[in-house]
Amino acid sequence: MAGALSVFAFAPFDYTISVYVSLFALLFILDNKSAKHAAGYAFLWGLGFFVAGLHWIAVSILDFGGLPVPVAALLVVLLCAYLAIYPALCAYLLNRFTSHSALLRYFVAFPTIWLITDWLRGWIMTGFPWLQFGYSQMDTPLVSFAPILGVEGVTAAVCLITASLYYAYRERKLVLPALVITVIVISAVSLKGLQWTTPEAVKSIALVQGNTDQDEKWLPEKRAEILNQYLALSLDNTDADIIIWPESAIPALEFQVKNYLEYVAELMRETNTTLITGIINYQRVDNIDEYYNAVIVLGTPEQDANHSPVNDRYYKNKLLPIGEFVPFEDLLRPIAPLFNLPMSSFQRGGEEQLNLAASNVHIATAICYEIAFNQTLVNTVKADTGFILTVSNDAWFGTSIGPDQHLEIARMRAFEFQRPVLRSTNTGITAVYDAQGKEAGRIAQFKKAVLRVDVIPYQGTTPFNRFGNTPLLILALLLFTSVLGHYFFSKNTVDKNQLKSSV
């Protein structure tokens, strides 16, 4: 129950205080437990947290995976059980090496170890960095740490504040906790408004939300209707500088609609507009079929000699397990329809790809799930990148809280890189955030519409953009090493004293 409470700190609920209550309860539960028992309790806490926060994954398993409810529930619980290993590891290390010092335990070890294990969760086996605590703080002063330390730094601040509060409760000492929390809050407030990037000329953007039914999207008889619908919505907005369609908006392989794409590109050139759309690219290389989840530019992207190289297409790098690739596919695909979802055999694009170019603006791109990997964007957002574009299709998850969480994650990228984030989706939520993370407009879910927004591109680099999460991780590892050193030094001292007493 304590773990499940955390979910209310995230979208669409946004009760920020619940994450502090949940973490406080976890520290209370772990207090005076052996390392083994602490790991067990933290595992249960993590299971509650992730089941409450990720139960919406079952929607796609039930609606598109062809599995019965009990099996879908079991798969979600198994995923959440795996994710719960990381808070369990944190609790084990915390209680194994810091039971001798409350100061070290709460002001150094807990935020440090949580940061390391949370990072591991976002890295091992391609990673799943969903529901990091920093995402719950975007309407609090703590978000001011994001341009310097990323969402991980905001998460560490949450952990340190909670640990300070628990130390005050446990030890009945208020001065040090009050000082630590005051320093954190004053630092965050003083950073608010600090601008690392500079504005450029305003651009008019039109984001098209087609609201195509996922059950009908790939039916051949529906292709012409869907293509005409997107084109009709766009022709009414050719006075925009850039028109954006969502992930795989075109329900066909790229070569199958070559004439259509050429026709649209010519229309864009005639109106001096650039169109960006998601599409599925197919190639045959060395007798092997290769499919890529792609974004392409239609029109006439121009490259300024003074800017970094650009491209007219982007291939998704961070693929969604099961949904876009199947690990151990020879073993798993025969088991159930879940492992044979449409478009579940993609190849990866390169880790560092060139920016797209549209209307003389350079655009860093992330497709759907990729937007959760801020370190990947560190490699693609350059000093002359004007926007961050993320295209998605959350129709897989119906009316659940999943799309709200996804939008919340995209918003954090605006704070980290101090650039506008344009989010174009098939069924919603389509939205735009400016370089300060403020919402500039949105289209509600399951509505066919066009979002027109004037957006100011920004150029430059934030500290996080330049260094990523590397400095914070190095600091965390150094602090954890100091925790281990203190533990073994104290243990040796105790052993020596015991030996002297025996003698």
Legacy VTK file of the C-alpha trace (Angstrom):
# vtk DataFile Version 3.0
C-alpha trace
ASCII
DATASET POLYDATA
POINTS 503 float
0.000 0.000 0.000
2.865 2.382 0.790
4.429 1.691 -2.597
1.153 2.093 -4.477
0.636 5.498 -2.889
3.526 6.909 -4.948
1.599 6.670 -8.208
-0.632 9.568 -7.165
2.363 11.915 -7.412
2.498 11.364 -11.178
0.165 12.393 -13.988
-2.769 12.536 -14.253
-3.183 12.883 -10.445
-0.254 15.211 -9.631
-0.515 14.995 -5.832
3.188 15.675 -5.367
3.160 15.114 -1.611
2.214 11.441 -2.001
5.730 10.505 -3.178
7.197 11.938 0.037
4.672 10.086 2.185
5.366 6.845 0.307
9.155 7.141 0.604
8.878 8.153 4.275
6.825 5.020 4.883
9.467 2.928 3.110
12.230 4.302 5.347
10.058 3.621 8.405
9.502 0.015 7.269
13.220 -0.541 6.622
14.355 0.849 9.956
16.094 -1.670 12.257
15.668 -4.547 9.805
18.371 -6.931 8.672
19.621 -6.387 5.125
17.785 -9.509 3.961
14.449 -8.517 5.504
14.855 -4.943 4.293
15.255 -6.209 0.730
12.082 -8.265 1.091
10.020 -5.355 2.376
11.400 -3.002 -0.283
10.558 -5.595 -2.933
6.929 -5.560 -1.773
6.987 -1.752 -1.717
8.343 -1.741 -5.290
5.777 -4.290 -6.399
2.983 -2.045 -5.106
4.560 1.011 -6.724
5.015 -0.506 -10.159
1.732 -2.436 -10.286
-0.157 0.742 -9.418
1.902 2.797 -11.860
2.123 0.373 -14.797
-1.084 -1.647 -14.663
-2.140 0.091 -17.896
0.290 -2.095 -19.866
-2.357 -4.832 -19.565
-4.610 -2.874 -21.931
-2.395 -3.581 -24.929
-1.865 -7.196 -23.854
-5.616 -7.780 -23.600
-6.750 -5.788 -26.622
-3.953 -6.635 -29.043
-2.025 -9.535 -27.510
-4.834 -12.066 -27.609
-4.305 -13.340 -24.070
-6.911 -13.968 -21.331
-7.170 -11.656 -18.318
-5.365 -13.939 -15.819
-2.387 -14.345 -18.147
-2.257 -10.611 -18.893
-2.336 -9.857 -15.167
0.429 -12.380 -14.532
2.656 -10.825 -17.207
2.211 -7.343 -15.747
2.986 -8.614 -12.242
6.096 -10.394 -13.533
7.337 -7.192 -15.181
6.654 -5.226 -12.006
8.357 -7.908 -9.912
11.471 -7.506 -12.046
11.380 -3.711 -11.615
10.872 -4.117 -7.861
14.280 -5.799 -7.658
15.917 -2.365 -7.879
14.362 -0.795 -4.739
15.020 -4.154 -3.043
18.704 -3.882 -3.986
18.758 -0.317 -2.673
17.285 -1.439 0.667
19.697 -4.345 0.978
22.763 -2.158 0.410
21.377 0.558 2.688
20.793 -1.764 5.642
23.886 -3.860 5.008
26.385 -0.991 5.136
24.830 1.911 7.086
23.135 0.481 10.177
25.943 1.926 12.328
25.413 5.607 11.431
22.102 7.435 11.054
23.801 10.541 9.655
25.548 8.574 6.935
22.468 6.457 6.273
20.001 9.264 5.622
22.061 12.188 4.355
24.452 10.295 2.099
23.689 6.620 1.563
19.952 6.575 0.846
19.844 9.233 -1.927
23.133 7.921 -3.359
22.159 4.260 -3.491
18.666 5.053 -4.777
20.192 7.110 -7.578
22.526 4.272 -8.591
19.877 1.527 -8.525
17.361 3.750 -10.342
19.956 4.376 -13.041
20.549 0.634 -13.346
16.808 0.138 -13.854
16.991 2.507 -16.809
20.028 0.821 -18.334
20.067 -2.975 -17.821
18.531 -4.967 -20.708
17.895 -1.743 -22.696
16.337 -0.201 -19.567
12.894 0.877 -18.386
13.298 4.361 -16.854
9.591 4.960 -16.254
8.207 6.574 -13.073
11.391 8.206 -11.822
10.480 10.400 -8.846
11.806 13.544 -10.522
8.860 13.507 -12.928
6.512 14.228 -10.029
8.220 17.569 -9.303
7.665 19.589 -12.484
5.383 22.073 -10.789
7.670 22.508 -7.765
10.912 24.509 -7.384
12.948 21.278 -7.563
12.499 21.140 -11.340
15.050 23.969 -11.541
17.755 21.312 -11.044
16.765 19.600 -14.317
18.855 21.741 -16.743
21.945 20.947 -14.660
21.379 17.440 -13.275
18.502 16.038 -15.320
15.511 14.188 -13.937
17.953 12.021 -11.967
19.120 15.064 -10.018
15.538 15.990 -9.191
14.953 12.417 -8.017
18.024 12.638 -5.761
16.668 15.868 -4.254
13.350 14.156 -3.475
15.195 11.303 -1.769
17.393 13.644 0.272
14.435 15.751 1.436
12.486 12.628 2.460
15.503 11.150 4.239
16.014 14.434 6.118
12.398 14.398 7.264
12.705 10.815 8.445
15.961 11.568 10.270
14.216 14.416 12.097
11.384 12.050 13.091
13.684 9.197 14.106
16.385 11.105 15.974
14.231 13.978 17.249
16.836 16.398 15.871
15.599 19.267 13.732
18.526 21.584 13.040
20.453 19.532 10.452
17.368 18.292 8.542
15.954 21.819 8.449
19.288 23.140 7.190
19.571 20.511 4.447
15.997 21.037 3.220
16.431 24.814 3.335
19.613 24.638 1.247
17.903 22.393 -1.326
14.842 24.626 -1.645
16.782 27.915 -1.713
19.168 26.478 -4.316
16.243 25.384 -6.471
14.498 28.751 -6.154
17.697 30.652 -6.978
18.137 28.582 -10.160
14.602 29.309 -11.345
14.631 31.499 -14.422
18.313 30.863 -15.173
18.489 30.637 -18.957
21.166 28.561 -20.678
19.718 28.780 -24.196
18.784 31.709 -26.452
15.628 32.260 -28.537
15.478 32.313 -32.331
12.829 33.480 -34.814
9.328 32.204 -34.095
7.905 29.341 -36.181
4.305 28.401 -36.861
3.660 24.725 -36.131
0.629 22.598 -37.016
0.369 19.207 -35.295
-2.224 16.868 -36.802
-3.982 14.347 -34.562
-5.744 11.908 -36.890
-7.365 9.772 -34.170
-7.174 6.626 -36.302
-8.696 3.527 -34.702
-5.879 1.063 -33.977
-8.077 -1.865 -35.056
-8.544 -0.295 -38.495
-5.208 1.393 -39.023
-3.470 -1.378 -40.963
-6.469 -2.635 -42.943
-5.670 -2.215 -46.670
-9.201 -1.032 -47.420
-8.784 1.833 -44.904
-5.452 3.108 -46.244
-6.787 5.604 -48.778
-9.289 7.011 -46.276
-6.595 7.575 -43.644
-4.150 9.139 -46.104
-6.819 11.491 -47.456
-7.865 12.457 -43.947
-4.351 13.511 -42.939
-3.865 15.381 -46.190
-7.173 17.225 -45.850
-6.354 18.351 -42.308
-2.945 19.521 -43.499
-4.069 21.436 -46.597
-6.031 23.766 -44.336
-2.770 24.584 -42.545
-0.250 25.080 -45.334
0.362 28.605 -44.055
2.280 26.996 -41.143
6.048 26.697 -41.352
6.023 23.058 -40.258
3.247 20.441 -40.293
3.736 17.342 -38.140
1.996 13.963 -38.366
2.384 11.338 -35.586
4.212 8.026 -35.358
3.437 5.718 -38.321
0.699 8.126 -39.381
0.973 6.641 -42.881
-0.412 3.081 -42.587
1.866 1.544 -45.203
5.492 0.795 -45.923
7.346 3.735 -47.405
7.885 2.159 -50.843
4.179 1.288 -51.101
3.136 4.956 -51.030
6.014 6.477 -52.969
3.735 8.370 -55.377
1.643 9.731 -52.514
4.735 10.949 -50.681
6.069 12.668 -53.804
2.690 14.344 -54.320
2.599 15.602 -50.725
6.210 16.786 -50.944
5.405 18.816 -54.045
2.381 20.391 -52.333
4.623 21.386 -49.436
7.185 22.937 -51.768
4.502 24.943 -53.537
3.320 26.437 -50.241
6.821 26.813 -48.733
5.872 24.398 -45.939
7.693 21.377 -44.561
5.864 18.248 -43.427
7.274 15.714 -40.965
5.588 12.343 -40.609
6.063 8.960 -39.016
6.238 6.003 -41.414
7.526 2.433 -41.629
10.619 2.052 -43.784
11.440 -1.266 -45.459
14.780 -2.338 -46.899
16.152 -5.643 -48.114
19.840 -5.982 -47.304
21.829 -9.144 -48.069
18.589 -11.107 -48.524
17.382 -9.986 -45.085
14.188 -7.963 -44.617
14.781 -4.884 -42.466
12.022 -2.689 -41.049
12.560 0.654 -39.338
10.191 2.820 -37.321
11.008 6.086 -39.060
10.292 9.805 -39.260
10.801 11.502 -42.612
10.738 15.092 -43.870
8.711 16.018 -46.947
9.453 19.328 -48.640
12.758 21.082 -49.093
14.918 20.984 -45.954
17.801 23.391 -46.372
21.154 23.130 -44.667
23.063 26.165 -43.478
26.820 25.745 -43.917
27.373 27.209 -40.451
25.280 24.531 -38.753
25.905 20.892 -37.949
24.930 18.276 -40.561
21.252 17.391 -40.867
19.158 14.683 -42.429
15.688 14.120 -43.901
14.929 10.984 -41.879
15.338 9.402 -38.459
15.223 5.714 -37.494
14.146 4.755 -33.982
16.989 3.460 -31.805
15.396 2.554 -28.459
12.906 -0.149 -29.387
10.106 -1.271 -27.069
10.572 -4.897 -25.938
7.781 -7.187 -27.199
6.056 -4.288 -29.000
8.861 -3.562 -31.503
11.307 -6.401 -31.035
11.023 -9.770 -29.308
13.982 -10.989 -27.227
14.605 -14.714 -27.764
12.045 -14.538 -30.557
12.624 -18.095 -31.819
11.535 -19.324 -28.396
8.782 -16.809 -27.587
6.976 -16.160 -30.887
5.366 -19.637 -31.078
3.994 -19.339 -27.528
1.252 -16.706 -27.872
-0.135 -13.934 -30.121
1.363 -11.413 -27.666
4.792 -12.133 -29.157
3.519 -11.615 -32.701
2.071 -8.134 -32.438
1.992 -6.100 -35.678
5.296 -4.286 -36.264
7.255 -6.320 -33.702
10.313 -7.023 -35.873
12.048 -3.657 -36.199
15.763 -3.010 -36.578
17.486 -0.317 -34.525
18.581 2.986 -35.966
21.977 4.412 -35.054
22.675 5.710 -31.548
23.797 9.125 -32.794
21.764 10.308 -35.778
21.694 13.652 -37.509
19.032 16.230 -36.732
16.096 16.619 -39.065
15.827 19.956 -40.873
12.550 21.786 -41.461
11.971 25.465 -42.205
15.620 26.230 -41.372
15.226 24.697 -37.897
17.219 21.680 -36.739
15.105 19.140 -34.865
16.183 16.339 -32.507
13.765 13.431 -32.774
12.544 10.716 -30.397
9.880 8.208 -31.363
7.387 7.219 -28.645
9.130 5.237 -25.850
12.503 6.844 -26.694
11.533 10.144 -25.082
12.042 8.482 -21.668
15.788 8.095 -22.381
17.237 11.524 -21.714
20.807 10.323 -22.145
20.022 9.335 -25.745
18.875 12.887 -26.446
22.114 14.207 -24.922
23.814 12.658 -27.945
21.403 14.147 -30.510
20.532 17.602 -29.172
23.252 19.901 -30.516
23.966 23.567 -29.844
21.999 24.535 -32.974
19.046 22.210 -32.343
15.906 24.344 -32.172
13.196 21.862 -31.155
12.785 18.416 -29.671
10.163 16.440 -31.577
8.538 13.294 -30.244
5.926 11.402 -32.236
3.894 8.641 -30.664
0.897 6.348 -30.894
-0.647 5.712 -27.473
-3.770 4.131 -28.950
-2.385 0.831 -27.630
-3.291 1.904 -24.082
-6.834 3.209 -24.470
-8.212 5.471 -21.757
-5.644 4.422 -19.140
-3.210 6.700 -17.288
-0.352 5.577 -19.546
-0.641 8.430 -22.083
-0.696 11.012 -19.278
2.521 9.601 -17.834
4.056 9.559 -21.315
3.254 13.243 -21.829
4.680 14.077 -18.408
7.960 12.409 -19.356
8.123 14.406 -22.598
7.607 17.626 -20.675
10.688 16.971 -18.521
12.863 17.019 -21.647
11.871 20.680 -22.144
13.264 21.523 -18.686
16.447 19.498 -19.144
17.386 20.903 -22.554
15.570 24.274 -22.321
14.009 23.766 -25.718
10.420 23.466 -26.890
9.077 19.929 -27.032
6.574 19.164 -29.787
4.566 15.989 -29.168
2.436 14.640 -32.008
0.293 11.567 -31.349
-2.333 9.528 -33.180
-5.080 9.512 -30.532
-3.654 11.963 -27.986
-2.333 13.583 -26.031
-0.858 15.919 -28.663
0.787 18.897 -26.948
3.505 21.554 -27.129
5.712 22.775 -24.273
7.895 25.849 -24.549
11.562 26.060 -23.517
10.506 26.772 -19.909
8.308 23.662 -19.740
5.033 25.629 -19.909
2.215 24.147 -21.937
1.523 26.111 -25.110
-1.430 24.015 -26.257
-2.853 20.499 -26.435
-5.473 18.336 -28.116
-7.525 16.074 -25.873
-7.494 12.329 -26.411
-9.641 10.652 -29.063
-10.297 13.856 -30.945
-9.547 14.515 -34.601
-8.015 17.993 -34.736
-5.039 20.198 -35.595
-3.053 22.081 -32.955
-1.687 25.402 -34.257
0.986 26.990 -32.094
3.608 29.685 -32.612
6.778 28.252 -31.102
10.118 29.937 -30.437
13.100 27.653 -31.142
16.044 27.913 -28.759
19.744 27.250 -29.314
22.648 26.663 -26.953
23.440 23.971 -24.398
22.408 23.397 -20.817
24.918 21.723 -18.465
22.851 18.537 -18.642
22.857 18.721 -22.451
26.643 19.008 -22.387
27.544 16.386 -19.793
24.436 14.232 -19.375
24.073 12.293 -16.137
27.759 11.279 -16.066
28.908 13.822 -13.399
26.020 12.897 -11.087
26.716 9.177 -11.458
30.428 9.665 -10.794
29.573 11.637 -7.647
27.127 8.924 -6.565
29.738 6.202 -7.043
32.322 8.202 -5.086
29.859 8.735 -2.244
28.893 5.062 -2.224
32.583 4.154 -2.113
32.973 6.444 0.894
30.016 4.710 2.559
31.698 1.330 2.041
35.004 2.719 3.285
33.390 4.095 6.433
31.655 0.770 7.057
34.796 -1.342 6.768
36.870 1.149 8.760
34.284 1.143 11.565
34.054 -2.632 11.459
37.821 -3.045 11.717
37.936 -0.582 14.598
35.236 -2.505 16.470
36.995 -5.819 15.786
40.305 -4.447 17.118
38.624 -3.097 20.272
36.946 -6.431 20.862
40.269 -8.194 20.413
41.962 -5.889 22.948
39.140 -6.497 25.436
39.542 -10.245 25.015
43.282 -10.018 25.563
LINES 1 504
503 0 1 2 3 4 5 6 7 8 9 10 11 12 13 14 15 16 17 18 19 20 21 22 23 24 25 26 27 28 29 30 31 32 33 34 35 36 37 38 39 40 41 42 43 44 45 46 47 48 49 50 51 52 53 54 55 56 57 58 59 60 61 62 63 64 65 66 67 68 69 70 71 72 73 74 75 76 77 78 79 80 81 82 83 84 85 86 87 88 89 90 91 92 93 94 95 96 97 98 99 100 101 102 103 104 105 106 107 108 109 110 111 112 113 114 115 116 117 118 119 120 121 122 123 124 125 126 127 128 129 130 131 132 133 134 135 136 137 138 139 140 141 142 143 144 145 146 147 148 149 150 151 152 153 154 155 156 157 158 159 160 161 162 163 164 165 166 167 168 169 170 171 172 173 174 175 176 177 178 179 180 181 182 183 184 185 186 187 188 189 190 191 192 193 194 195 196 197 198 199 200 201 202 203 204 205 206 207 208 209 210 211 212 213 214 215 216 217 218 219 220 221 222 223 224 225 226 227 228 229 230 231 232 233 234 235 236 237 238 239 240 241 242 243 244 245 246 247 248 249 250 251 252 253 254 255 256 257 258 259 260 261 262 263 264 265 266 267 268 269 270 271 272 273 274 275 276 277 278 279 280 281 282 283 284 285 286 287 288 289 290 291 292 293 294 295 296 297 298 299 300 301 302 303 304 305 306 307 308 309 310 311 312 313 314 315 316 317 318 319 320 321 322 323 324 325 326 327 328 329 330 331 332 333 334 335 336 337 338 339 340 341 342 343 344 345 346 347 348 349 350 351 352 353 354 355 356 357 358 359 360 361 362 363 364 365 366 367 368 369 370 371 372 373 374 375 376 377 378 379 380 381 382 383 384 385 386 387 388 389 390 391 392 393 394 395 396 397 398 399 400 401 402 403 404 405 406 407 408 409 410 411 412 413 414 415 416 417 418 419 420 421 422 423 424 425 426 427 428 429 430 431 432 433 434 435 436 437 438 439 440 441 442 443 444 445 446 447 448 449 450 451 452 453 454 455 456 457 458 459 460 461 462 463 464 465 466 467 468 469 470 471 472 473 474 475 476 477 478 479 480 481 482 483 484 485 486 487 488 489 490 491 492 493 494 495 496 497 498 499 500 501 502
